[in-house]
Amino acid sequence: MIGQFMFDTMGVANTLHNQETARALADGLTELSRENSDKPLEFLSHFLLKKCSEKSKDLEGNAILTKPDPKGMFHSFVKERNTTEDNPQDTKSSLSQSDPDLGVLVQLERKLQMDSAVKRTRVAGELLQSERRYVQMLEIVRDVYMRPLRAALSSNRAILSAANIQIIFSDILQILSLNGQFLDNLRDRLQDWGPARCVGEIFLKFGRQLNTYTNFFNNYPVVLKTIEKCREVRPAFRAFLKRHDKTVATNMLSLPELLLYPSQRFEEYIHLLHALRLHTPAEHVDRGDLTTAIDQIKTYKGYIDQMRQNINTEDQLSDIQRSIWGCPPLSEAHRYLIRVQDVAQLHSCDEETGFSSRYQECIHSSRAKTRMDLRHRSRG
């Protein structure tokens, strides 16, 4: 962690060139490994402070033993400064000549920064392409399914009623509108893309409008049930789905499968944002917004996962309730499914066990226990 902090703050060249700092850190880490302290950061900070105080005392002692010449130091400083200002290239070349490895490290650091900028540009481009593909999948729902159904309704050859069309497609069309605007914002930002450009703020703005997705996920079970019910009771709709589901126009997917795309999109956002932040320098202005956007999307994805689990539990309870004859309602608030187990009923609920049967069972049970007791006593 300390090495990463130094690298982010000072750069690879300065970190490796500062041998004294590196040596002090190495000594501190070695001492830490020997002590096995429960508080490593506190131990290391005390060690470095102690090291610093010892160094200060040594410098004070040297200053007393060797009295410097202030006038000579001043002339030397002025001469060195004038030389640096007049010939900056000569100064760089002299540094490289005095320490050849330093020049190589500086070039390596610049190359790493350039590679990071190139990779960041590629990830930003992949983000734009991914969002375009996602919006195209949502447009399939609108163009292949919703628009023909509305056209049939307007021409008095209705396949579905206006109410059912509203239930099935209203929320997904709201998502299409939201992500269409999000796609436009990304496209505008990447048209004049450069190393200093940001996309984190666009994600934060998008995250403040996720109530559109919340409405979709809340109504998702109703949408699926409406599709299945209309498929069963309306032959025209059943034929319509048969003509359009799993065709080239729908990428070989059915309408319910296309409606799954919004729930899968947030996992893709998290991966893309992580990749973008990985290639964004620590001092970049976009770094903080990307981190906030990742946390925001992760939180919402957790909400989606919990909602999906609740829907699956309710579906299981409904299936169990239908499979049991005379079963009371199982789905209630704060009730969770633990286990499903098959049982066998040996007697009818209306059948009463006769007195003789109960007496025989009692005698049989008592006799078994008596024989066991007698055998035990005979062994004694």
N, C-alpha and C positions, 0 to 999 in steps of 0.2 A: 504493500500500500504506500509506504514511504517512497519507494523507488518510482512508483507511478506518479506520485505527487511532484517529485523533483523533475521527472521527465516532462510532465504537462506544464510546469511552471518555467523551467529553465531551458528545455530543449535537450536533445541528445548530445549535441556538441559541448554545450556549457556544462552539462552534468558530468560527462566523462573527462573534460578538461580540468574541472575543479577536483583535483586529486585529494586535497586536504579534507574537503567535505565528505567525499566518498569514503575516505579512510576512517573518518570519525563515525560515520554511519555503520561501516563494516564492524568496527570495534564494538559499537553499541549492540548490534544484532548478535555478535558473538557472545558478549556478556549476557544478553537476554536469554540465549539458548542454554547457558550454563545455570542461570538462576531459576528458570522455569516459573517466572512470575505470573500471577493470575491477572495482573493489569499490565500488559506489555507496553501500551502507549505511555502510561504514567512512568513506568520504569525507564523507558527509552528517553523520555523528555528530561527526567532527572539526570540521567547519564550524560546527555548532551549539554545540559546546563553546567554540570560539573566540569566537563571537558572544556567548555567555553571559558569558565572562570579560571581554570588552570592556564589556558593559553593567554588570557589577559595578564595574569601575574608574570608570566615569562616575558611578555612584551614590555611590561613596565620595568622589569629588571634589566633588560637589554637597553632600554632607553636611558637608564641611569648610568650604566657602565660605559656606554658609547654616546657621548654628547654630540648631537648633530650640529652641523653648520647651517643655520637658517638661511643665510645669504646664498650659500652654495646650492642648497636645495631649491630655492626660488629660481635661480638662473637655470638650473637643470630642468625644472618643470616647464619654464617658459620656452626653453629650447625644444623640448620634446613636443610641447603643444604646437609650436609653429611648424615643426617638421610634419606632424600628423595632419595639420590643416592644409599645408601646401601640397603634400604628396600622400593622399589617402590610399592610392593604389600601392605605393611602395610600402606603406605600413602593413597592408594586408599580405603583400608578398613576403615581407619580412617575418610576419607571424607564421605564414605557411612554411617558410624556410626553417624557422626555429623549431617548429613542431609540425612536421609533415602530416601526422595523423589528424591534426586539427582541421586542416583543409579538406581532407577526405570526409571527415565527420560532418563538416558544414555542408558539403555537397550532398552527402547522404540524407541529411535532414531536409534539405530543400527538395530532394527527389521524393522523400516520403510525403511531404506536404503536397506536392504536385499529384502524386498517386492518390492521396486521400481526396483531393478535389475532383479528380477524374472519376473515382469510384462513387463519390457523392452525387455527381451528375448522372451517372448511370442508374443509381438507385432512384433518384428523382424521376428519371425517364420511365423506369419500370413502374413506379407509383402511378404515373399518368396513364400508361398503357393498361395497367390492371384496373384502374377506375373506369376507363373507356369500355373495357370488356364487360365489367359489371353492369354498367348502364345499358349496354346493348342487350344483356340478358333480361333486364327489366323491361326494355322496349319490346321484346318478344311477347311478353304477357299482354302489353297494350295493343300491339299491332295484329297479332295472330288470334287472340282470344277476345279481348274486350271490344275492340272496334267492330268486328263482324257481328257480335251479339247485339250491340247497340244499333247497328244498321238494320239488322233483322227486326228489331223492335220498332224502329221508325217506319218500316215498310209494311207494317201490319202482318208480318210473318214471324211473330215473336218466338224465339227459342227459349228464352228465359224472361221472367218478369223484370221490370225496372228495379224492384226492391232487391231481388236476388243478385242482379248485376252490381248494384250498389254495395251489397254485403261482401261480395267476392273480390271486387277490384278497387274499391275506394282507397283503402289503406296502402296498397302496393303502388297505386298511382301517386299518392302523396310522397312515398319514398322515392319514386322516379323523379319527381319534381325537385326534391331536396338534393339528391345526388347529381342531377343534371346541373344544378347551380354550382355544386361542389366541383364537378368536372370542369366547368367553365373557369372557375377561379384557379384551379391547378394549371389549366392550359394557358391562361393569361400570364401566370407567374413564370412558367417555364419558357415562354416565348423569348424573354430577355434574361434567361438564366445566367448566373455567374456565381463565383465562389462565395460572394457575400449575400446572396439571395436566401430567403427563408420560406419555409412552408409550414412551420409549426403553428403560426398564428392562424393559418387557414383551417387547420385541424381543430384548433380551439374554438373557432367560430362555428365549425360544423358540429362540434360536441355540445354546443349550447342549444342545438335544435333536435336533439335525439328523442324528444317527446313524440315525434312522428313515428319513429321505430317502436316506441313503447305502445302506441295505439295499435300498431300492426301485430305485435306479439300478443297483446291482450286479446285481440279478436281472432287470432290465428286458429284456435280450435273451432270456433263458430264458422269460419270460412271453409275449413275442410269438411265439416259436417254438412254445410250447405251444398258443397260440390257433390258429395256422395248422395245426399237426399235427392237433389235434382237429377242426378244420373239415373237413379232408380225409378223415379216417378215420371220423368219427362223423356220419352223416346227420342225427341228431336235433339235434346241436349246430349243424350248418350251417343247419337250418331255424329253430332258435331265434334265431340271429344275424340271419337274414333277416327275422324278424318284428320284431326290436327295434332293429336298427341303422338310423340315419338316420331316426328318427321324431320326432314332436313331443315325446315324453317324453324323448328324448335330445338335444334341441336340434339335430336333424338331423346328429348326429355318430355315428360308429361306436365300438365298444369300444376299438380301438387308438388312435383319435383322442382319446377321453376320457382315456386313460392318458398322453397327452402333457402334460396340464395341469400336473402337478407340476414338470416341467422348465422351463415358461414362467413360473412364478409368481415366481421370484426376481428376474427382470428387473423385474417390476412392483413388487416390494418396494423395489428400489433407487430407482426413480422416485418412489414415494410418500414414502420417507424423505428424499430430497433436497428435495422440495417442502415437507415439514414442517420441515426444518432451515432452509430459506430464510426462512420466516416465523417463526422462533424467535429472539428477541433473543440477542445474544452473552452477556449476563449471566444468561440463563435457566438454571435447574438442569438442564433436559432437554437442553441443547445438547451437552454432552459425551457423554451416553449415545447420542444420535442419531448423532453422528459415529462412535462405536465400533460401533454397530449397522450403519451403512453399510459400514464396512470389513469387518466380519464377514460380511455377506451377499455383498459383492463377492468376497471370498476363496472362499466356498463356490460361488458361481456360476462362478468360474474352474475350480474342481475339476469341476463338472458339465460345462462345455464341453470340458475335456480328456477326460473319460470318454466323452462323446458322440463325440468325434473318434476315440478308440480303437475304439469299437464300429463306427463307419462303416468304419474301416480293416480291421477283422477281417471285416466283411461283404464288402468288396471282394475281399479275399484269398480268401475262401471261394467267391465267384462265379468268380474267375479259375481257381481250382483245379478247379472242376467243369467249366469250359469247355475245359480242356486234357486231352487223353487221356494217361493214365499220369503225371499230374503228381504230384510228391512233395508232402508237406505244406508249405504256405507260411507258415502262421501259427506263429511262434515268438517267444519273448521277445526284446525289443530289435530286432525286425525291422520295418522300415517300408516301405510301398509308395511307390516313387518315380515310376514311370511304367508305363503299359500300352501296348504297341506290337505291331502285327501283323507277323509274319514269314512268309516262304515257304520251305519246304524243297524244294530242287530235286531231291534224290535220296532214295530210301528209306533208312532207317537200316540195313536188312539188305543193301542193294545195294552191291556192290563195284565200283569203277571199274576197268575193265580196263587192262592195261599199254599196249595200243595207244592207248587214248583219252588216257591220261596223257601218252604220248609225243607224240601229235599236238598236244595243248594246249601242251606245252613247246616243240615246234618252231614252232608258230604264234606263240607269244609271243616266242621268240628271233628269228624272222624279222622281226617287226614292229620290234623294237628295232634289228636290223641295218639295215633300210632307213632308219630315222630317223638312224642314225649315218652312213650313206653320204651321205645328202643333206646332212647338216651339213658333212661333209668336202668335198663337191663345191663348196659355197658358199665355202669357205675358199680 
